[in-house]
């Protein structure tokens, strides 16, 4: 027995050497597999709000962040309304979208994880100038034109109604939803088919200008919604776990691109038009970008997610969430080596920054 034991121990250096070879070989394969993976980013033209995506593409921010990590990426033009379907089908891995529209899908099992906040604002509610409606409190029992039952504008309206003590959801809700296409909503209000409408810019801005509608709620100015992002970046939860380095490169790039739009809205608007991302008037687009708050943040994005889920679960809109904290943890990817935010400096550099409140100057 002693001889057998001694023989085994005498071969330990050989065994360890073989184990080391196997270990490092497997690590090398894993690293090569990561570097071979192409992270697919969904982008969309013909829309103003995804300005940071356009900036990250055209100013080389994606290229810089992925290349310095030795990783590959691809930008794919998509319809943002189909983004979650494309993520599920693995046609894209990450993009941005309206949080309010995504939450019901998460409640029904969609496996995506949010990453960072992009901007506030861009959703507004209007009544006709000669109507008796001056605030959402005046709209109890009225017909509201919205572009979808699960649209983010509907979620905003429901949450504000809940705060007012009204019944915001269900067959006995204290308002009636009338669904129209977004571009048809201004005409529906003008013709009296509805009492008020929820609009996303630039349709909201144009309708206010052309029809003289009275603005009764602006999410950029509202006490609650000015502190929550309407638009967040997100990624397939599986991809975030399997390819964290790619995901981190994406987050860093989008944080920097958002910070650029916040600091340089006119330049961003000009670049969007010059590069063919959308048409329109530069001054109008620049004005709209400047009215939103593009100060990015990881921490406040997570808070936005929690606050939305907290209230919508209590309201009964989200019905499958048993543990709010666990749900947020499962649908938010946060990394220790990714900063909370960046500030864009006049010399073209970026400074890491911690955002505690969404003020217009980003401080």
N, C-alpha and C positions, 0 to 999 in steps of 0.2 A: 504493500500500500504506500509506504513512504517513497519508494522509487517512482511509482506512478505519479504521485503528487509533485515530486521534484521535477519529473519530466515535463509536466504541464507548466509549472512555474518557470522552468528554464526556457520555455518557448514564448513567454510573455512578450519580449521585445518584438518577436516576429508577428504575434497576434495583433499587438498595438499598431505596428507599422501597417499591417493589412487593413485594420479598422480605419486608420487615418486616411489611407488611400481611398477607401470606399466612401468615407465621410466627405472628404474634400471633393471627390469626384461628383458626388451627389449634389453638394452645395454648388459646384460649378454649373451643373446641369440646371439647377433651380434658378441660378442667377441668369444663365443664358436664356432660359425660358421666359423670365421676366423681361429681359431686354428685347426679346423677339416679339413680345406681345404688343399689339398696336391698340392704343387707347382711343376709342372713337367718340368724338365730341360732336353733338348735334347743334347746329346753328340754324338761324332762320333769317331770311331777308324780308323786306316789305313791312318791317315793324320797327318802331323807334326804341322800345324798352330794352331789347337785347343789345344795346349799345356796347356794354362791356365785352360781349362775345366778339363783336365786330372789331373793337379796339385790340383785343387780345390776339386776333388773327392778323390784322393789318399792321400793327406796330411791332409784331414779332415777339410778343410776350409769351405766347404758347411755345414758340420755337425756342426761346431762351430757357424757359423753365424745364422743358422736357429734355432738351439737348444737354444741358449741364448735368442732368441726372442720368444721361446715357440711355434715355427711353424714347420710344416711338409714339407718335400720335397721328390721328387723321381727323380732318374736319369734314363733316357730312351735312349737306343742306337738307333740312327736313321741314315738315309742317309741325309747328310746336303743339298743335292740337292732337297730334298723333305720337307725341314724344314718349309717353309711357308705354304705348304698344310697341314702339321700336326698341325701348329698353328691355322689355320682357322678351322680345324676339332676338335680343342681342345684336340688333342692327346698329345701335349706338350704346354707349356706356354712361354718358353724362351730358347734362345740358342745364338749362334754367327754366323756371316756370312759376306760375302764380300759385302760391302756397294754398290759398283758400280752395282752389279747384282740385288740388292734389289730395287734400286731407280725406275726403270721402273715399277715394281710391285706396289710400293706406288703410282705412278702416275695414275695407273689403279684401285686404290681403296683398296689396301691391308692395313688393319688396324693394323699395328705394330708400336711400339715406340722404338727408339734407346735409349741406356742407357749409354754406355761407350766405349771408344776406347780400342782396344786390342793390335794391332801392325801395324806398317808400313811395306812396302816392300812386297816381295814374288812374285811380277809380274815383268817380264823382257821381253825385245824385242831384237830379234837377227836377224842378216843377216849372210850369209856365209862369211867366212874369205876372200875369193877371189872375193867378190862382190864389186861393186862401191858404196855401201851404208854404210855411216858412222854415219848418224844421221837420225832422223825422217824427217827432212827437205828434205832428198834425196829420200823419198818414195812417193812423189806426183805422182799420176797416176799409182802406183804399186799395185800388188796383195798381200794382207796381210793375212796370215793364223791365224785364231783365233778360239777359241773353242765354240763360240756362238755369235749370233748377239747382245744379251743383257748381255754377260759376262762382268765382271769387267775389263778384259783386253781390250775389245772393247771400253768401256767407257773411259778408260785412253787414248787410242790411239786417240779417237775422240776429247777429250779435248785438247790434245797436238797439234793436227792438227789445231784446232780452234785458239789456241794461235799463231800458225805460219801464220794465215791469210788464211788458206786453207778452202775449203768447207768440213766439217767433217761428214755431215749427209744427207741422202736422195738419190734419184736416181741419182743425178748429183754430188755426193760426189767425192772428189779428190783422192779417193783410192777405191780399190775393196776388199770386204771381201770374203774370201774362208773359209768355216767352216769345221773343222776337229775335230775328237776326240783329247783330250789333248795329249794323248800318241802317236798319229799319226802325230802330227805337226812337230816334229823334222825330221822325214823321209820325209815329204812333202817338207821341206826346203832343205834338203840334195839332193833330187832328182830334184829340180828346179821347182816343181809345184807351188811354191809361192816365192815371193821376200824377205819376212821377216815373222817372226812369233812372236806372243805374248804368253809367257809361264808362268805358275805358278810353283813355286818350289814344290817339288824337281825336277820336270821334267826339268825345266829351267837349274838348276845347273848341272844335269846329262848330258843334251844335250850339254851344253857349254864345259863340260869336255870331253865327248866322241867324239863329232864331231868337236870341235875346233871352234864353231860359234863365230862371233864377236858380243859382247853385244853393242847395240846402245842406250838402255834406261833401267835404273834400277830405279824403283820407290823408293827404299831406298835412293838412292843418288840424285835423281832429286830435284831441288830447290823447286818445288811446292809440289810434292807428298811425299817428306820426312817429310812434315809438316801436312800431312793428313793420317788418318788411312785407311788402306784398309779393315780392319776387325773390326766390332763393335758388341757388345752385343745388343740384342733386345728382346722385350717382346710383347705379345698381348696387344694392347692398352686398351682393355676392362679389362684385368687382372690387368694391372698397376693401373687403377682407382679403381677397386673393391678390390684389395688386395695389397695396397701399402707397407705394412710391409714385405710381402713375397718378393715383387720386390726389396725392399731396401736390404734385406738380400742377395739376388742374386747379386746385384750390388757390395756390399761390398766384397763379396767373390771373384768375378771376378777381381775386382781391386787389391786385395791382391795377387791372383794367378798370375796375369800378372806381378806384381811387382817382384814376386819370379822368374819367368822365365827371366825377364830382368837382375836380379842380379845373377842368378845361371843357365845359359843355359845348362851347361854340366850335372848338377844334374837333370835338367828337362828332358833332352834327355834320360838319364839313366833310370829315373823313367818311362818314356813312354814305353821303351822297356821292362823293368822288369815286368811291370804290364800288358803287352800284348796289349797296345793301338796301337802299330805299330811295324813293323820289321825294319831292317836296321842297319847301322853301327852307333854306338854311337858317334864317333868322327865326322862323316859327319853330322849327325843330330844336334849335338851340335854346329858345325860351322854355319850351316844354321840359327839356332835359334839366334846365336850371331850376325848375320848380319842384322837381323830385329831389329826394335826398339819396345820392349814390354812395354815401359813406358806407363802406363795407364792414362787416364784422362777423366773426364766427360765433362769439359768445351771445350777442344779441339775436343772432339767427336762431340759436338754440332756445333762447327765451321766447322768441316769437312763436316757435313751434309749440313749446309747452303751454304758453298762455292761450293759444288758439285751441289746442286739444283740450285743455282744462275746461274752457267755457263751452265748447261745442259738445263735449261729453255730458256736462251737466245739463245742457239744453235738450239732449236726446237726439241731436243730429248725428253724432257718432255713437254707435250702439254696441260695438264689439270690443271696446277697450275696457279691460278690467283693472289694469294697473297703469296709471298715466306715466309715472316715472319710468317704468320698464319699457313702455311703448316708445317714449321719446328716446331712451337709450338705444333701442333697437332700430330707430329710424333717424339717427343723427350720427355722422362719422366725424370725430374730432381727434386731432393728432397733436401730440405735445410739441413737435418741432415745426408746427405751422403757426405763424403769428395770428393774433386776433384780427389785425387789420394793417393797412398801410396808408401812409399819406404820400401823395405825389408832390415832389418838390419842384421849384422853378428851374433847377438845373437838370431836370430829367431823371433824377434818382428817386428812390422810394425809401421812406423811413417806417420801420415797424411801429405800430401804435396800438394801444388798448382803448377801445371805445366803451364808454360807460353810459352814454346817452346820445341819441341821434339828433344833434343840433345841426343847423344848416352849415356851420363852418367845420363840422366834423370833429370838434373838440369834446 
